[in-house]
Amino acid sequence: MADLAPQQRLERLRSSIDNIDAALVHMLAERFRCTQEVGELKAENEMPASDPSREARQIARLRSLAEDAHLDPEFAEKWFNFVVAEVIQHHNHLAEQSRD
C-alpha cells in the first residue's frame, strides 16, 4: 500500500474504516438483541435493571482487553459505560411495562 498515491491510500484506508464501522453497528445491534432478552428476563422475574458487581467485573475485563489490544483503557471504559447506561434505560422501561 505504501507504493500507492496518497489519495489512493486515503481511499483504501477510509474503505477499511467504513467496513469496520458497519461491522461495529451490526455487533452492537446483536448485543442489544441479547440485552433485550436479559431485560425481559429481569422484568419477568422482578430483578433489578442493573448489576453493579457484573458491571465492575466487565469494566475490569474490558480494560484488560483494551490494554492487550493497545487501546486506551479509559476509552474502553467510557464506551462500556455509555452502552450500559442505554441498556439499563431499556431494562427500566421493560420493568415499568411489566408492572402495568
DSSP file (Angstrom, degrees, kcal/mol; ACC not computed):
  #  RESIDUE AA STRUCTURE BP1 BP2  ACC     N-H-->O    O-->H-N    N-H-->O    O-->H-N    TCO  KAPPA ALPHA  PHI   PSI    X-CA   Y-CA   Z-CA
    1    1 A M    >         0   0    0      0, 0.0     3,-1.6     0, 0.0     8,-0.1   0.000 360.0 360.0 360.0 -22.4    0.0    0.0    0.0
    2    2 A A  T 3   +     0   0    0      1,-0.3     7,-0.1     7,-0.0     0, 0.0   0.753 360.0  60.0 -65.7 -22.7    3.0    2.3    0.5
    3    3 A D  T 3  S+     0   0    0      2,-0.0    -1,-0.3     6,-0.0     2,-0.1   0.470  87.2  98.3 -85.8   0.4    3.5    2.4   -3.3
    4    4 A L  S <  S-     0   0    0     -3,-1.6     0, 0.0     1,-0.1     0, 0.0  -0.485  86.3 -97.8 -81.7 156.2    0.1    3.9   -3.8
    5    5 A A     >  -     0   0    0     -2,-0.1     4,-2.5     1,-0.1     3,-0.4  -0.385  39.9-107.1 -66.3 152.5   -0.5    7.6   -4.3
    6    6 A P  H  > S+     0   0    0      0, 0.0     4,-2.7     0, 0.0     5,-0.2   0.872 119.8  51.1 -51.8 -42.6   -1.6    9.4   -1.1
    7    7 A Q  H  > S+     0   0    0      1,-0.2     4,-2.3     2,-0.2     5,-0.1   0.891 110.6  48.8 -65.4 -38.1   -5.2    9.8   -2.3
    8    8 A Q  H  > S+     0   0    0     -3,-0.4     4,-2.4     2,-0.2    -1,-0.2   0.908 111.6  49.2 -66.6 -42.1   -5.4    6.1   -3.2
    9    9 A R  H  X S+     0   0    0     -4,-2.5     4,-2.8     2,-0.2     5,-0.2   0.926 110.9  50.9 -60.6 -44.5   -4.1    5.2    0.2
   10   10 A L  H  X S+     0   0    0     -4,-2.7     4,-2.8    -5,-0.2    -2,-0.2   0.923 110.3  49.0 -59.3 -45.5   -6.6    7.5    1.9
   11   11 A E  H  X S+     0   0    0     -4,-2.3     4,-2.1     2,-0.2    -1,-0.2   0.896 112.3  48.0 -63.6 -40.6   -9.4    6.0   -0.1
   12   12 A R  H  X S+     0   0    0     -4,-2.4     4,-2.1     2,-0.2    -2,-0.2   0.924 112.9  47.9 -65.7 -44.0   -8.3    2.4    0.8
   13   13 A L  H  X S+     0   0    0     -4,-2.8     4,-2.5     1,-0.2    -2,-0.2   0.924 112.3  49.2 -62.7 -43.6   -8.0    3.3    4.5
   14   14 A R  H  X S+     0   0    0     -4,-2.8     4,-2.6     1,-0.2    -1,-0.2   0.868 108.2  54.2 -64.5 -35.8  -11.4    5.0    4.5
   15   15 A S  H  X S+     0   0    0     -4,-2.1     4,-2.1     2,-0.2    -1,-0.2   0.912 109.4  47.8 -63.3 -42.1  -12.9    2.0    2.9
   16   16 A S  H  X S+     0   0    0     -4,-2.1     4,-2.4     2,-0.2    -2,-0.2   0.917 111.1  50.8 -63.1 -43.3  -11.5   -0.2    5.6
   17   17 A I  H  X S+     0   0    0     -4,-2.5     4,-2.8     1,-0.2    -2,-0.2   0.914 108.9  51.7 -60.6 -43.4  -12.8    2.2    8.3
   18   18 A D  H  X S+     0   0    0     -4,-2.6     4,-2.1     1,-0.2    -1,-0.2   0.899 110.1  49.1 -61.2 -40.6  -16.3    2.1    6.6
   19   19 A N  H  X S+     0   0    0     -4,-2.1     4,-2.3     2,-0.2    -2,-0.2   0.905 111.7  48.7 -64.9 -41.6  -16.2   -1.7    6.7
   20   20 A I  H  X S+     0   0    0     -4,-2.4     4,-2.7     2,-0.2    -2,-0.2   0.922 109.8  52.0 -64.3 -44.0  -15.2   -1.7   10.4
   21   21 A D  H  X S+     0   0    0     -4,-2.8     4,-2.3     1,-0.2    -2,-0.2   0.907 109.5  50.0 -58.9 -42.0  -17.9    0.8   11.2
   22   22 A A  H  X S+     0   0    0     -4,-2.1     4,-2.2     1,-0.2    -1,-0.2   0.921 111.0  49.0 -63.0 -43.4  -20.5   -1.4    9.5
   23   23 A A  H  X S+     0   0    0     -4,-2.3     4,-2.5     1,-0.2    -2,-0.2   0.905 110.0  51.8 -63.0 -41.1  -19.3   -4.4   11.5
   24   24 A L  H  X S+     0   0    0     -4,-2.7     4,-2.8     2,-0.2    -1,-0.2   0.909 108.5  50.6 -62.1 -42.5  -19.4   -2.4   14.8
   25   25 A V  H  X S+     0   0    0     -4,-2.3     4,-2.4     1,-0.2    -1,-0.2   0.928 112.1  47.0 -61.8 -44.4  -23.0   -1.4   14.1
   26   26 A H  H  X S+     0   0    0     -4,-2.2     4,-2.1     2,-0.2    -2,-0.2   0.890 112.7  49.5 -65.6 -38.6  -24.0   -5.0   13.4
   27   27 A M  H  X S+     0   0    0     -4,-2.5     4,-2.5     2,-0.2    -2,-0.2   0.902 111.1  49.4 -66.2 -41.1  -22.2   -6.2   16.5
   28   28 A L  H  X S+     0   0    0     -4,-2.8     4,-2.6     2,-0.2    -2,-0.2   0.903 109.0  52.9 -64.4 -39.8  -23.9   -3.5   18.6
   29   29 A A  H  X S+     0   0    0     -4,-2.4     4,-1.8     1,-0.2    -2,-0.2   0.918 111.0  46.6 -61.0 -42.8  -27.3   -4.5   17.2
   30   30 A E  H  X S+     0   0    0     -4,-2.1     4,-2.1     2,-0.2    -2,-0.2   0.902 110.7  52.8 -66.1 -40.4  -26.6   -8.1   18.2
   31   31 A R  H  X S+     0   0    0     -4,-2.5     4,-2.6     1,-0.2    -2,-0.2   0.925 109.8  48.3 -59.8 -44.4  -25.5   -7.0   21.6
   32   32 A F  H  X S+     0   0    0     -4,-2.6     4,-1.8     2,-0.2    -1,-0.2   0.817 106.6  56.6 -69.7 -29.5  -28.7   -5.1   22.1
   33   33 A R  H  X S+     0   0    0     -4,-1.8     4,-1.5    -5,-0.2    -1,-0.2   0.927 111.2  44.7 -62.6 -42.9  -30.8   -8.0   20.9
   34   34 A C  H  X S+     0   0    0     -4,-2.1     4,-2.1     1,-0.2    -2,-0.2   0.922 112.9  49.0 -66.4 -44.7  -29.2  -10.1   23.7
   35   35 A T  H  X S+     0   0    0     -4,-2.6     4,-2.7     1,-0.2    -1,-0.2   0.797 105.0  60.4 -69.1 -25.2  -29.6   -7.4   26.3
   36   36 A Q  H  X S+     0   0    0     -4,-1.8     4,-2.3     2,-0.2    -1,-0.2   0.925 106.4  46.5 -63.0 -43.9  -33.2   -7.0   25.3
   37   37 A E  H  X S+     0   0    0     -4,-1.5     4,-2.5     2,-0.2    -2,-0.2   0.896 111.1  51.9 -64.5 -40.0  -33.7  -10.7   26.3
   38   38 A V  H  X S+     0   0    0     -4,-2.1     4,-2.7     1,-0.2    -2,-0.2   0.932 109.8  50.1 -60.2 -45.2  -31.8  -10.1   29.5
   39   39 A G  H  X S+     0   0    0     -4,-2.7     4,-2.6     1,-0.2    -2,-0.2   0.891 110.2  49.3 -61.6 -40.7  -34.1   -7.1   30.2
   40   40 A E  H  X S+     0   0    0     -4,-2.3     4,-2.7     2,-0.2    -1,-0.2   0.918 111.8  49.0 -64.8 -43.1  -37.2   -9.2   29.5
   41   41 A L  H  X S+     0   0    0     -4,-2.5     4,-1.5     2,-0.2    -2,-0.2   0.920 113.0  47.3 -61.5 -44.6  -36.0  -11.9   31.8
   42   42 A K  H  <>S+     0   0    0     -4,-2.7     5,-3.0     2,-0.2    -2,-0.2   0.915 112.8  48.7 -63.5 -43.2  -35.2   -9.5   34.6
   43   43 A A  H ><5S+     0   0    0     -4,-2.6     3,-1.2     1,-0.2    -2,-0.2   0.925 110.3  50.8 -63.9 -44.5  -38.6   -7.8   34.2
   44   44 A E  H 3<5S+     0   0    0     -4,-2.7    -1,-0.2     1,-0.3    -2,-0.2   0.801 118.6  38.6 -62.4 -29.2  -40.5  -11.1   34.3
   45   45 A N  T 3<5S-     0   0    0     -4,-1.5    -1,-0.3    -5,-0.2    -2,-0.2   0.205 110.5-117.6-109.4  13.9  -38.6  -12.1   37.5
   46   46 A E  T < 5 +     0   0    0     -3,-1.2    -3,-0.2    -4,-0.2    -4,-0.1   0.874  58.9 157.0  51.4  44.5  -38.6   -8.7   39.1
   47   47 A M      < -     0   0    0     -5,-3.0    -1,-0.2    -6,-0.1    -2,-0.1  -0.686  50.0 -90.4 -95.0 152.3  -34.8   -8.5   39.1
   48   48 A P        -     0   0    0      0, 0.0    -1,-0.1     0, 0.0    -5,-0.0  -0.280  28.3-127.9 -63.3 148.2  -33.0   -5.1   39.3
   49   49 A A  S    S+     0   0    0     -7,-0.1     2,-0.3    -3,-0.1    42,-0.1   0.825  91.1  44.9 -66.3 -32.6  -32.2   -3.5   35.9
   50   50 A S        -     0   0    0     41,-0.1    34,-0.0    38,-0.0     0, 0.0  -0.802  60.7-160.4-115.5 157.7  -28.6   -3.0   36.8
   51   51 A D     >  -     0   0    0     -2,-0.3     4,-2.6     1,-0.1     3,-0.4  -0.785   7.9-172.8-134.1  86.8  -26.0   -5.3   38.3
   52   52 A P  H  > S+     0   0    0      0, 0.0     4,-2.3     0, 0.0     5,-0.2   0.823  84.0  53.1 -55.8 -35.7  -23.2   -3.2   39.7
   53   53 A S  H  > S+     0   0    0      2,-0.2     4,-2.1     1,-0.2     5,-0.1   0.915 111.4  45.8 -69.3 -39.5  -20.9   -6.2   40.5
   54   54 A R  H  > S+     0   0    0     -3,-0.4     4,-2.8     2,-0.2     5,-0.2   0.926 112.0  52.3 -64.3 -43.4  -21.2   -7.6   37.0
   55   55 A E  H  X S+     0   0    0     -4,-2.6     4,-2.5     1,-0.2    -2,-0.2   0.902 108.9  50.1 -60.0 -41.0  -20.6   -4.1   35.6
   56   56 A A  H  X S+     0   0    0     -4,-2.3     4,-2.2    -5,-0.2    -1,-0.2   0.910 111.5  48.3 -64.2 -41.8  -17.4   -3.8   37.7
   57   57 A R  H  X S+     0   0    0     -4,-2.1     4,-2.5     1,-0.2    -2,-0.2   0.912 112.1  49.5 -63.7 -41.3  -16.2   -7.2   36.5
   58   58 A Q  H  X S+     0   0    0     -4,-2.8     4,-3.2     2,-0.2     5,-0.2   0.900 108.8  52.1 -65.6 -40.6  -16.9   -6.3   32.9
   59   59 A I  H  X S+     0   0    0     -4,-2.5     4,-2.6     2,-0.2     5,-0.2   0.943 111.2  47.0 -60.9 -46.8  -15.1   -2.9   33.2
   60   60 A A  H  X S+     0   0    0     -4,-2.2     4,-1.9     1,-0.2    -2,-0.2   0.918 114.4  47.8 -60.7 -42.9  -12.0   -4.7   34.6
   61   61 A R  H  X S+     0   0    0     -4,-2.5     4,-2.5     1,-0.2    -2,-0.2   0.931 113.8  46.1 -62.9 -47.2  -12.2   -7.3   31.8
   62   62 A L  H  X S+     0   0    0     -4,-3.2     4,-2.7     1,-0.2    -2,-0.2   0.859 109.8  53.9 -67.7 -35.1  -12.6   -4.7   29.1
   63   63 A R  H  X S+     0   0    0     -4,-2.6     4,-2.4    -5,-0.2    -1,-0.2   0.914 110.7  47.3 -63.2 -41.1   -9.8   -2.5   30.4
   64   64 A S  H  X S+     0   0    0     -4,-1.9     4,-2.4    -5,-0.2    -2,-0.2   0.925 112.5  48.6 -65.4 -44.9   -7.5   -5.5   30.3
   65   65 A L  H  X S+     0   0    0     -4,-2.5     4,-1.8     1,-0.2    -2,-0.2   0.903 110.8  52.0 -60.1 -41.1   -8.6   -6.4   26.8
   66   66 A A  H  <>S+     0   0    0     -4,-2.7     5,-3.2     2,-0.2     4,-0.3   0.927 108.7  49.6 -62.8 -45.0   -8.1   -2.8   25.7
   67   67 A E  H ><5S+     0   0    0     -4,-2.4     3,-1.4     1,-0.2    -1,-0.2   0.930 110.5  50.3 -59.2 -45.1   -4.6   -2.8   27.1
   68   68 A D  H 3<5S+     0   0    0     -4,-2.4    -1,-0.2     1,-0.3    -2,-0.2   0.836 113.1  46.9 -61.5 -32.3   -3.8   -6.0   25.3
   69   69 A A  T 3<5S-     0   0    0     -4,-1.8    -1,-0.3    -5,-0.2    -2,-0.2   0.366 116.0-114.6 -90.6   4.4   -5.1   -4.5   22.1
   70   70 A H  T < 5S+     0   0    0     -3,-1.4     2,-0.4    -4,-0.3    -3,-0.2   0.886  72.1 137.0  60.9  40.2   -3.2   -1.3   22.6
   71   71 A L      < -     0   0    0     -5,-3.2    -1,-0.3    -6,-0.1    -2,-0.1  -0.916  68.2 -95.6-113.1 143.1   -6.4    0.7   23.0
   72   72 A D     >  -     0   0    0     -2,-0.4     4,-2.0     1,-0.2     3,-0.4  -0.416  28.7-148.9 -60.1 117.5   -6.8    3.3   25.7
   73   73 A P  H  > S+     0   0    0      0, 0.0     4,-2.3     0, 0.0     5,-0.2   0.822  97.0  58.9 -59.9 -31.4   -8.5    1.5   28.7
   74   74 A E  H  > S+     0   0    0      2,-0.2     4,-2.5     1,-0.2     5,-0.2   0.915 106.0  48.4 -62.6 -42.2  -10.2    4.8   29.6
   75   75 A F  H  > S+     0   0    0     -3,-0.4     4,-2.7     2,-0.2     5,-0.2   0.927 110.0  51.4 -62.7 -45.1  -11.8    4.9   26.2
   76   76 A A  H  X S+     0   0    0     -4,-2.0     4,-2.4     1,-0.2    -2,-0.2   0.899 111.5  47.8 -59.8 -41.0  -13.0    1.3   26.5
   77   77 A E  H  X S+     0   0    0     -4,-2.3     4,-2.8     2,-0.2    -1,-0.2   0.908 110.9  50.3 -67.5 -41.8  -14.5    2.1   29.9
   78   78 A K  H  X S+     0   0    0     -4,-2.5     4,-2.2     2,-0.2    -2,-0.2   0.918 111.4  49.2 -61.3 -43.2  -16.3    5.2   28.6
   79   79 A W  H  X S+     0   0    0     -4,-2.7     4,-2.4     2,-0.2    -2,-0.2   0.941 112.4  48.0 -60.6 -47.5  -17.7    3.2   25.7
   80   80 A F  H  X S+     0   0    0     -4,-2.4     4,-3.1     1,-0.2     5,-0.2   0.924 111.0  50.2 -60.8 -45.8  -18.9    0.4   28.1
   81   81 A N  H  X S+     0   0    0     -4,-2.8     4,-2.1     1,-0.2    -1,-0.2   0.879 110.1  51.1 -61.6 -37.7  -20.5    2.9   30.4
   82   82 A F  H  X S+     0   0    0     -4,-2.2     4,-1.5    -5,-0.2    -1,-0.2   0.939 113.7  43.7 -63.1 -47.7  -22.3    4.6   27.6
   83   83 A V  H  X S+     0   0    0     -4,-2.4     4,-2.3     1,-0.2    -2,-0.2   0.922 113.4  50.6 -65.4 -44.9  -23.6    1.3   26.3
   84   84 A V  H  X S+     0   0    0     -4,-3.1     4,-3.0     1,-0.2     5,-0.2   0.878 105.6  56.3 -63.8 -37.7  -24.6    0.1   29.7
   85   85 A A  H  X S+     0   0    0     -4,-2.1     4,-1.9    -5,-0.2    -1,-0.2   0.911 109.7  46.4 -59.8 -40.9  -26.5    3.3   30.5
   86   86 A E  H  X S+     0   0    0     -4,-1.5     4,-2.1     2,-0.2    -2,-0.2   0.910 112.4  50.2 -66.3 -42.6  -28.6    2.7   27.4
   87   87 A V  H  X S+     0   0    0     -4,-2.3     4,-2.7     2,-0.2    -2,-0.2   0.923 110.0  49.8 -61.8 -45.4  -29.1   -0.9   28.3
   88   88 A I  H  X S+     0   0    0     -4,-3.0     4,-2.9     1,-0.2     5,-0.2   0.892 108.0  54.0 -63.0 -39.1  -30.2    0.0   31.9
   89   89 A Q  H  X S+     0   0    0     -4,-1.9     4,-2.0    -5,-0.2    -1,-0.2   0.929 110.5  46.6 -59.8 -44.4  -32.6    2.5   30.4
   90   90 A H  H  X S+     0   0    0     -4,-2.1     4,-2.5     2,-0.2    -2,-0.2   0.912 112.1  50.9 -62.5 -43.2  -34.2   -0.2   28.3
   91   91 A H  H  X S+     0   0    0     -4,-2.7     4,-2.4     1,-0.2    -2,-0.2   0.905 109.3  50.2 -63.4 -41.9  -34.3   -2.6   31.2
   92   92 A N  H  X S+     0   0    0     -4,-2.9     4,-2.3     2,-0.2    -1,-0.2   0.903 110.2  50.8 -62.4 -40.1  -36.1    0.0   33.4
   93   93 A H  H  X S+     0   0    0     -4,-2.0     4,-2.3    -5,-0.2    -2,-0.2   0.918 110.6  48.5 -63.4 -43.9  -38.6    0.6   30.6
   94   94 A L  H  X S+     0   0    0     -4,-2.5     4,-2.1     1,-0.2    -2,-0.2   0.893 110.5  51.7 -63.1 -39.6  -39.3   -3.1   30.3
   95   95 A A  H  X S+     0   0    0     -4,-2.4     4,-1.3     2,-0.2    -2,-0.2   0.909 109.4  49.7 -63.6 -42.1  -39.7   -3.4   34.1
   96   96 A E  H  X S+     0   0    0     -4,-2.3     4,-1.1     1,-0.2     3,-0.3   0.908 110.5  50.8 -62.5 -41.7  -42.2   -0.5   34.0
   97   97 A Q  H  < S+     0   0    0     -4,-2.3     3,-0.4     1,-0.2    -1,-0.2   0.881 107.7  52.5 -63.4 -38.4  -44.2   -2.2   31.2
   98   98 A S  H  < S+     0   0    0     -4,-2.1    -1,-0.2     1,-0.2    -2,-0.2   0.761 107.0  53.0 -72.4 -22.9  -44.3   -5.4   33.1
   99   99 A R  H  <        0   0    0     -4,-1.3    -1,-0.2    -3,-0.3    -2,-0.2   0.727 360.0 360.0 -81.1 -21.7  -45.8   -3.7   36.2
  100  100 A D     <        0   0    0     -4,-1.1    -1,-0.2    -3,-0.4    -2,-0.2   0.481 360.0 360.0 -77.0 360.0  -48.5   -2.1   34.1
